[in-house]
Amino acid sequence: MSTGDELVSIKKPIKISQVYDSNRYLLYGLLKKYPVEIKDYGVVKDKIKSIEKKFVEASLNCDVLITTGGVSVGDADYVKEVLEKLGKVNFWKIAVKPGRPLAYGKIKKCIFFGLPGNPVSVVVTFNLL
């Protein structure tokens, strides 16, 4: 799933201050080469309750949850906070550029990867981890 109020479907025209939600499609392509079942949980807005609801739903139905965006230190970056509330953060931030903001942990039995929002950082962190 992707997080962010600024994200717009690739099927719609964007307005000023919006960006296309390309990371979900990028991750889908990266994951297709592995023997996994992919479940797309769409885009969740930058609201703590919305993120929490989606994380609970996905963690009950998936072995691994991968998100993009919301893991840095901005005013609307709530992924790490929600992960701490629902489960455990094993580490946050890595010494890699691009790709420094990253959250890794667990929600019950579900392994969690919170990747950055930048598409290049998504590819780098996905391939490394």
Secondary structure, 3 states (H helix, E strand, C coil): CEECCCEECCCCCCCCCCEECCHHHHHHHHHCCCCCCCCCCCEECCCHHHHHHHHHHHHHHCCEEEEECCCCCCCCCCHHHHHHHHCEEEEECCCCCCCCCCEEEEECCEEEEEECCCHHHHHHHHHHC
